[in-house]
Amino acid sequence: MQVQFLYGSQIQTKEQLHRVLAESLPFPDWYGQNLDALWDCLTSLSAPVQLIVAEKEALCRNLPDYGEKFIRLLEDSARENPMIHVKFR
């Protein structure tokens, strides 16, 4: 299983968030770097991935509204696709 960490205090913009995700997760080149494309990629993963989101509160503080939507999307995609395991610290 691939394990990736995302440190919320290091994410300052939504563009940076999507760039980090694109670089660390097995996403296709066509990843559109938005929440709709993130949903499509996460729910299509066929190999197990564990995403550990550290400093969730800092992420939500740095990205008001967008951070909360991102967290909900992670939770929902993990329920949709059993290959995705999300932990928050």
VEXMI-986639 format. One record per atom (N, C-alpha, C): z, x, y; atom name. Coordinates in steps of 0.2 Angstrom, whole numbers, plus 5000, padded with zeros to 4 digits. Example, Ala and Ser with C-alpha at 12.3 -4.5 7.8 and 13.67 -1.06 7.14 Angstrom:
<node Z="5039" X="5066" Y="4972" at="N"/>
<node Z="5039" X="5062" Y="4978" at="CA"/>
<node Z="5039" X="5066" Y="4984" at="C"/>
<node Z="5035" X="5064" Y="4989" at="N"/>
<node Z="5036" X="5068" Y="4995" at="CA"/>
<node Z="5039" X="5064" Y="5000" at="C"/>
END
This chain:
<node Z="5000" X="5004" Y="4994" at="N"/>
<node Z="5000" X="5000" Y="5000" at="CA"/>
<node Z="5000" X="5004" Y="5006" at="C"/>
<node Z="4996" X="5003" Y="5011" at="N"/>
<node Z="4995" X="5006" Y="5017" at="CA"/>
<node Z="5001" X="5004" Y="5022" at="C"/>
<node Z="5005" X="5008" Y="5025" at="N"/>
<node Z="5010" X="5007" Y="5029" at="CA"/>
<node Z="5009" X="5009" Y="5036" at="C"/>
<node Z="5009" X="5005" Y="5041" at="N"/>
<node Z="5008" X="5007" Y="5048" at="CA"/>
<node Z="5014" X="5005" Y="5052" at="C"/>
<node Z="5015" X="5009" Y="5057" at="N"/>
<node Z="5021" X="5007" Y="5062" at="CA"/>
<node Z="5017" X="5006" Y="5069" at="C"/>
<node Z="5020" X="5001" Y="5072" at="N"/>
<node Z="5018" X="4999" Y="5079" at="CA"/>
<node Z="5024" X="5000" Y="5083" at="C"/>
<node Z="5025" X="5004" Y="5088" at="N"/>
<node Z="5030" X="5005" Y="5092" at="CA"/>
<node Z="5029" X="5001" Y="5099" at="C"/>
<node Z="5033" X="4995" Y="5100" at="N"/>
<node Z="5032" X="4991" Y="5105" at="CA"/>
<node Z="5033" X="4994" Y="5112" at="C"/>
<node Z="5037" X="4999" Y="5113" at="N"/>
<node Z="5039" X="5002" Y="5119" at="CA"/>
<node Z="5033" X="5007" Y="5121" at="C"/>
<node Z="5028" X="5009" Y="5117" at="N"/>
<node Z="5023" X="5013" Y="5118" at="CA"/>
<node Z="5017" X="5009" Y="5120" at="C"/>
<node Z="5017" X="5002" Y="5119" at="N"/>
<node Z="5011" X="4998" Y="5121" at="CA"/>
<node Z="5012" X="4995" Y="5128" at="C"/>
<node Z="5007" X="4997" Y="5132" at="N"/>
<node Z="5008" X="4995" Y="5139" at="CA"/>
<node Z="5003" X="4989" Y="5141" at="C"/>
<node Z="4997" X="4989" Y="5138" at="N"/>
<node Z="4992" X="4984" Y="5139" at="CA"/>
<node Z="4989" X="4981" Y="5133" at="C"/>
<node Z="4986" X="4975" Y="5133" at="N"/>
<node Z="4983" X="4972" Y="5127" at="CA"/>
<node Z="4977" X="4977" Y="5125" at="C"/>
<node Z="4974" X="4980" Y="5129" at="N"/>
<node Z="4968" X="4984" Y="5127" at="CA"/>
<node Z="4971" X="4990" Y="5123" at="C"/>
<node Z="4977" X="4993" Y="5125" at="N"/>
<node Z="4980" X="4998" Y="5121" at="CA"/>
<node Z="4982" X="4996" Y="5114" at="C"/>
<node Z="4985" X="4990" Y="5114" at="N"/>
<node Z="4987" X="4987" Y="5108" at="CA"/>
<node Z="4982" X="4986" Y="5103" at="C"/>
<node Z="4976" X="4983" Y="5105" at="N"/>
<node Z="4970" X="4983" Y="5101" at="CA"/>
<node Z="4967" X="4989" Y="5099" at="C"/>
<node Z="4967" X="4994" Y="5103" at="N"/>
<node Z="4965" X="5001" Y="5101" at="CA"/>
<node Z="4969" X="5004" Y="5096" at="C"/>
<node Z="4976" X="5003" Y="5096" at="N"/>
<node Z="4980" X="5006" Y="5091" at="CA"/>
<node Z="4979" X="5003" Y="5085" at="C"/>
<node Z="4978" X="4996" Y="5085" at="N"/>
<node Z="4977" X="4992" Y="5079" at="CA"/>
<node Z="4971" X="4994" Y="5075" at="C"/>
<node Z="4965" X="4995" Y="5079" at="N"/>
<node Z="4959" X="4997" Y="5077" at="CA"/>
<node Z="4959" X="5004" Y="5074" at="C"/>
<node Z="4963" X="5008" Y="5077" at="N"/>
<node Z="4963" X="5015" Y="5074" at="CA"/>
<node Z="4968" X="5016" Y="5068" at="C"/>
<node Z="4972" X="5011" Y="5067" at="N"/>
<node Z="4977" X="5012" Y="5062" at="CA"/>
<node Z="4976" X="5008" Y="5056" at="C"/>
<node Z="4973" X="5002" Y="5057" at="N"/>
<node Z="4972" X="4997" Y="5051" at="CA"/>
<node Z="4964" X="4998" Y="5049" at="C"/>
<node Z="4963" X="4996" Y="5043" at="N"/>
<node Z="4956" X="4996" Y="5040" at="CA"/>
<node Z="4952" X="4990" Y="5042" at="C"/>
<node Z="4951" X="4990" Y="5049" at="N"/>
<node Z="4946" X="4985" Y="5052" at="CA"/>
<node Z="4939" X="4988" Y="5052" at="C"/>
<node Z="4934" X="4983" Y="5052" at="N"/>
<node Z="4927" X="4985" Y="5052" at="CA"/>
<node Z="4926" X="4987" Y="5059" at="C"/>
<node Z="4920" X="4990" Y="5060" at="N"/>
<node Z="4918" X="4993" Y="5067" at="CA"/>
<node Z="4917" X="4987" Y="5072" at="C"/>
<node Z="4915" X="4981" Y="5069" at="N"/>
<node Z="4914" X="4975" Y="5074" at="CA"/>
<node Z="4920" X="4972" Y="5076" at="C"/>
<node Z="4926" X="4975" Y="5075" at="N"/>
<node Z="4932" X="4972" Y="5077" at="CA"/>
<node Z="4932" X="4971" Y="5085" at="C"/>
<node Z="4933" X="4965" Y="5087" at="N"/>
<node Z="4932" X="4963" Y="5094" at="CA"/>
<node Z="4937" X="4964" Y="5099" at="C"/>
<node Z="4943" X="4967" Y="5096" at="N"/>
<node Z="4949" X="4969" Y="5100" at="CA"/>
<node Z="4951" X="4963" Y="5105" at="C"/>
<node Z="4952" X="4957" Y="5101" at="N"/>
<node Z="4955" X="4951" Y="5104" at="CA"/>
<node Z="4959" X="4948" Y="5099" at="C"/>
<node Z="4963" X="4943" Y="5101" at="N"/>
<node Z="4967" X="4939" Y="5096" at="CA"/>
<node Z="4963" X="4935" Y="5090" at="C"/>
<node Z="4957" X="4933" Y="5092" at="N"/>
<node Z="4953" X="4929" Y="5087" at="CA"/>
<node Z="4950" X="4934" Y="5082" at="C"/>
<node Z="4948" X="4940" Y="5085" at="N"/>
<node Z="4945" X="4945" Y="5080" at="CA"/>
<node Z="4951" X="4948" Y="5076" at="C"/>
<node Z="4957" X="4948" Y="5079" at="N"/>
<node Z="4963" X="4951" Y="5075" at="CA"/>
<node Z="4964" X="4946" Y="5069" at="C"/>
<node Z="4964" X="4940" Y="5070" at="N"/>
<node Z="4965" X="4935" Y="5065" at="CA"/>
<node Z="4960" X="4936" Y="5060" at="C"/>
<node Z="4954" X="4936" Y="5062" at="N"/>
<node Z="4948" X="4936" Y="5057" at="CA"/>
<node Z="4949" X="4943" Y="5052" at="C"/>
<node Z="4951" X="4948" Y="5055" at="N"/>
<node Z="4952" X="4954" Y="5052" at="CA"/>
<node Z="4958" X="4954" Y="5047" at="C"/>
<node Z="4964" X="4952" Y="5050" at="N"/>
<node Z="4970" X="4952" Y="5046" at="CA"/>
<node Z="4969" X="4947" Y="5040" at="C"/>
<node Z="4966" X="4941" Y="5041" at="N"/>
<node Z="4966" X="4937" Y="5035" at="CA"/>
<node Z="4960" X="4938" Y="5030" at="C"/>
<node Z="4956" X="4943" Y="5032" at="N"/>
<node Z="4951" X="4945" Y="5028" at="CA"/>
<node Z="4953" X="4952" Y="5024" at="C"/>
<node Z="4958" X="4955" Y="5025" at="N"/>
<node Z="4960" X="4961" Y="5022" at="CA"/>
<node Z="4961" X="4960" Y="5014" at="C"/>
<node Z="4958" X="4964" Y="5010" at="N"/>
<node Z="4958" X="4963" Y="5003" at="CA"/>
<node Z="4963" X="4969" Y="5000" at="C"/>
<node Z="4965" X="4973" Y="5004" at="N"/>
<node Z="4970" X="4979" Y="5001" at="CA"/>
<node Z="4977" X="4978" Y="5005" at="C"/>
<node Z="4982" X="4979" Y="5001" at="N"/>
<node Z="4989" X="4978" Y="5004" at="CA"/>
<node Z="4990" X="4982" Y="5010" at="C"/>
<node Z="4993" X="4979" Y="5015" at="N"/>
<node Z="4995" X="4983" Y="5021" at="CA"/>
<node Z="5001" X="4980" Y="5023" at="C"/>
<node Z="5006" X="4985" Y="5025" at="N"/>
<node Z="5012" X="4983" Y="5028" at="CA"/>
<node Z="5012" X="4986" Y="5035" at="C"/>
<node Z="5013" X="4981" Y="5040" at="N"/>
<node Z="5014" X="4983" Y="5047" at="CA"/>
<node Z="5021" X="4982" Y="5049" at="C"/>
<node Z="5024" X="4987" Y="5051" at="N"/>
<node Z="5031" X="4987" Y="5054" at="CA"/>
<node Z="5031" X="4988" Y="5061" at="C"/>
<node Z="5033" X="4982" Y="5064" at="N"/>
<node Z="5033" X="4982" Y="5072" at="CA"/>
<node Z="5040" X="4984" Y="5074" at="C"/>
<node Z="5041" X="4990" Y="5077" at="N"/>
<node Z="5047" X="4992" Y="5079" at="CA"/>
<node Z="5047" X="4991" Y="5087" at="C"/>
<node Z="5053" X="4989" Y="5089" at="N"/>
<node Z="5054" X="4988" Y="5096" at="CA"/>
<node Z="5050" X="4982" Y="5099" at="C"/>
<node Z="5050" X="4976" Y="5095" at="N"/>
<node Z="5047" X="4970" Y="5096" at="CA"/>
<node Z="5049" X="4967" Y="5103" at="C"/>
<node Z="5055" X="4968" Y="5105" at="N"/>
<node Z="5057" X="4965" Y="5111" at="CA"/>
<node Z="5053" X="4969" Y="5117" at="C"/>
<node Z="5053" X="4976" Y="5116" at="N"/>
<node Z="5049" X="4980" Y="5121" at="CA"/>
<node Z="5042" X="4978" Y="5122" at="C"/>
<node Z="5039" X="4976" Y="5116" at="N"/>
<node Z="5032" X="4974" Y="5116" at="CA"/>
<node Z="5031" X="4968" Y="5120" at="C"/>
<node Z="5035" X="4963" Y="5119" at="N"/>
<node Z="5035" X="4956" Y="5122" at="CA"/>
<node Z="5037" X="4957" Y="5129" at="C"/>
<node Z="5041" X="4962" Y="5131" at="N"/>
<node Z="5043" X="4963" Y="5138" at="CA"/>
<node Z="5037" X="4966" Y="5142" at="C"/>
<node Z="5033" X="4971" Y="5138" at="N"/>
<node Z="5027" X="4974" Y="5141" at="CA"/>
<node Z="5021" X="4970" Y="5142" at="C"/>
<node Z="5021" X="4965" Y="5137" at="N"/>
<node Z="5015" X="4961" Y="5137" at="CA"/>
<node Z="5017" X="4953" Y="5137" at="C"/>
<node Z="5020" X="4951" Y="5143" at="N"/>
<node Z="5023" X="4944" Y="5143" at="CA"/>
<node Z="5017" X="4939" Y="5141" at="C"/>
<node Z="5019" X="4934" Y="5137" at="N"/>
<node Z="5015" X="4929" Y="5134" at="CA"/>
<node Z="5010" X="4932" Y="5129" at="C"/>
<node Z="5006" X="4937" Y="5130" at="N"/>
<node Z="5002" X="4940" Y="5125" at="CA"/>
<node Z="5006" X="4943" Y="5119" at="C"/>
<node Z="5011" X="4946" Y="5121" at="N"/>
<node Z="5015" X="4949" Y="5116" at="CA"/>
<node Z="5018" X="4944" Y="5111" at="C"/>
<node Z="5020" X="4938" Y="5114" at="N"/>
<node Z="5023" X="4933" Y="5109" at="CA"/>
<node Z="5017" X="4930" Y="5105" at="C"/>
<node Z="5011" X="4929" Y="5108" at="N"/>
<node Z="5006" X="4926" Y="5104" at="CA"/>
<node Z="5004" X="4931" Y="5099" at="C"/>
<node Z="5004" X="4938" Y="5100" at="N"/>
<node Z="5002" X="4943" Y="5095" at="CA"/>
<node Z="5007" X="4942" Y="5089" at="C"/>
<node Z="5014" X="4942" Y="5091" at="N"/>
<node Z="5019" X="4941" Y="5086" at="CA"/>
<node Z="5018" X="4935" Y="5081" at="C"/>
<node Z="5017" X="4929" Y="5084" at="N"/>
<node Z="5015" X="4923" Y="5081" at="CA"/>
<node Z="5009" X="4924" Y="5076" at="C"/>
<node Z="5004" X="4927" Y="5079" at="N"/>
<node Z="4998" X="4928" Y="5075" at="CA"/>
<node Z="4999" X="4933" Y="5069" at="C"/>
<node Z="5003" X="4938" Y="5070" at="N"/>
<node Z="5005" X="4942" Y="5064" at="CA"/>
<node Z="5009" X="4938" Y="5059" at="C"/>
<node Z="5014" X="4934" Y="5061" at="N"/>
<node Z="5018" X="4930" Y="5056" at="CA"/>
<node Z="5013" X="4925" Y="5052" at="C"/>
<node Z="5009" X="4922" Y="5056" at="N"/>
<node Z="5004" X="4917" Y="5053" at="CA"/>
<node Z="4999" X="4920" Y="5048" at="C"/>
<node Z="4997" X="4926" Y="5050" at="N"/>
<node Z="4992" X="4929" Y="5046" at="CA"/>
<node Z="4995" X="4931" Y="5039" at="C"/>
<node Z="5001" X="4933" Y="5040" at="N"/>
<node Z="5005" X="4936" Y="5034" at="CA"/>
<node Z="5006" X="4930" Y="5029" at="C"/>
<node Z="5007" X="4924" Y="5032" at="N"/>
<node Z="5008" X="4918" Y="5028" at="CA"/>
<node Z="5001" X="4916" Y="5025" at="C"/>
<node Z="4996" X="4917" Y="5028" at="N"/>
<node Z="4989" X="4915" Y="5026" at="CA"/>
<node Z="4986" X="4920" Y="5021" at="C"/>
<node Z="4987" X="4927" Y="5022" at="N"/>
<node Z="4985" X="4932" Y="5017" at="CA"/>
<node Z="4990" X="4936" Y="5014" at="C"/>
<node Z="4991" X="4935" Y="5007" at="N"/>
<node Z="4997" X="4939" Y="5004" at="CA"/>
<node Z="4996" X="4946" Y="5004" at="C"/>
<node Z="4990" X="4949" Y="5006" at="N"/>
<node Z="4989" X="4956" Y="5007" at="CA"/>
<node Z="4993" X="4959" Y="5013" at="C"/>
<node Z="4995" X="4955" Y="5017" at="N"/>
<node Z="4998" X="4957" Y="5024" at="CA"/>
<node Z="5006" X="4956" Y="5023" at="C"/>
<node Z="5009" X="4962" Y="5025" at="N"/>
<node Z="5017" X="4961" Y="5025" at="CA"/>
<node Z="5019" X="4964" Y="5032" at="C"/>
<node Z="5022" X="4960" Y="5035" at="N"/>
<node Z="5024" X="4961" Y="5042" at="CA"/>
<node Z="5032" X="4962" Y="5042" at="C"/>
<node Z="5035" X="4967" Y="5045" at="N"/>
<node Z="5042" X="4968" Y="5046" at="CA"/>
<node Z="5043" X="4969" Y="5054" at="C"/>
<node Z="5048" X="4966" Y="5056" at="N"/>
<node Z="5050" X="4968" Y="5063" at="CA"/>
<node Z="5057" X="4971" Y="5063" at="C"/>
<node Z="5057" X="4976" Y="5068" at="N"/>
<node Z="5063" X="4980" Y="5068" at="CA"/>
<node Z="5065" X="4981" Y="5076" at="C"/>
END
